[in-house]
Amino acid sequence: MKTIVLVASVLAALSTPSMAQEVKVGPARYAVAVARADVTAITLASARRALNRIGRAATAACGGSGGSLREVTRAVEATACWREAVDGAVGRVDAPLLSQAWQEHHASENRS
C-alpha cells in the first residue's frame, strides 16, 4: 500500500472532485494536491465538504478509487495510511473549521 503525503498548498487544482492526481515524491511516498480554495472553509458545512474531498484524495492514494465498492472504501478509510494522510493535510492547512470537522469525524467514528 502507498504512503501518502497530502500537500495542502496549491500545486494544482483537481479537475473534478472525484479525481486525484498523484505525484511520486519518493520510493514509497506520493503527494496529492488539493487546491487551497477547497480547504480554506468559511462555514462548517464548507469545511465538511473540504474534508470529504481530502478524504477522497487520501482514499485514492491509499489504494481505493472513486469507483471502489463501499466496502473497499471503508476498508481503506480504516487504515493508518488514510488516517495519517487526512490528519497530516488538516494539520498543514491549519484552518480552525477544517480541524473542527476532522474532530467531529473522529467523534462520530468512536460512537459507531
Residue pairs with C-beta under 8 A, 6 or more apart in sequence:
1 62
1 63
1 79
1 81
2 28
2 29
2 30
2 61
2 62
2 63
2 81
3 28
3 29
3 30
3 81
4 29
4 30
4 31
4 32
4 58
4 61
4 62
4 81
4 84
4 85
5 25
5 29
5 30
5 31
5 85
5 88
6 31
6 32
6 34
6 54
6 57
6 58
6 61
6 85
6 86
6 88
6 89
6 92
7 31
7 32
7 33
7 34
7 89
7 92
8 34
8 36
8 39
8 89
8 92
8 93
9 36
9 92
10 33
10 35
10 36
10 37
11 23
11 31
11 33
12 21
12 33
12 35
13 33
13 35
13 37
13 38
14 20
14 21
14 33
14 34
14 35
14 38
14 53
14 57
17 53
17 56
18 56
18 66
19 66
20 32
20 56
20 57
20 60
20 61
21 32
21 33
22 30
22 31
22 32
22 60
22 61
23 30
23 31
23 32
23 33
24 30
25 31
30 61
32 57
32 58
32 60
32 61
34 50
34 53
34 54
34 57
34 89
36 93
38 50
38 53
39 50
39 53
39 54
39 89
39 93
39 95
39 98
40 50
40 93
40 95
40 98
41 47
41 49
41 50
41 95
41 97
41 98
41 101
42 97
43 97
44 97
44 100
44 101
46 97
47 95
47 97
47 98
47 100
47 101
48 101
48 104
50 98
50 101
51 86
51 90
51 98
51 101
51 102
51 105
54 86
54 89
54 90
55 77
55 82
55 86
56 66
57 85
58 81
58 82
58 85
58 86
58 89
59 65
59 68
59 73
59 76
59 77
59 82
60 66
61 81
61 85
62 76
62 79
62 81
62 82
62 85
63 76
63 79
63 81
64 72
64 73
64 75
64 76
64 77
68 76
76 82
86 102
87 102
90 98
90 99
90 102
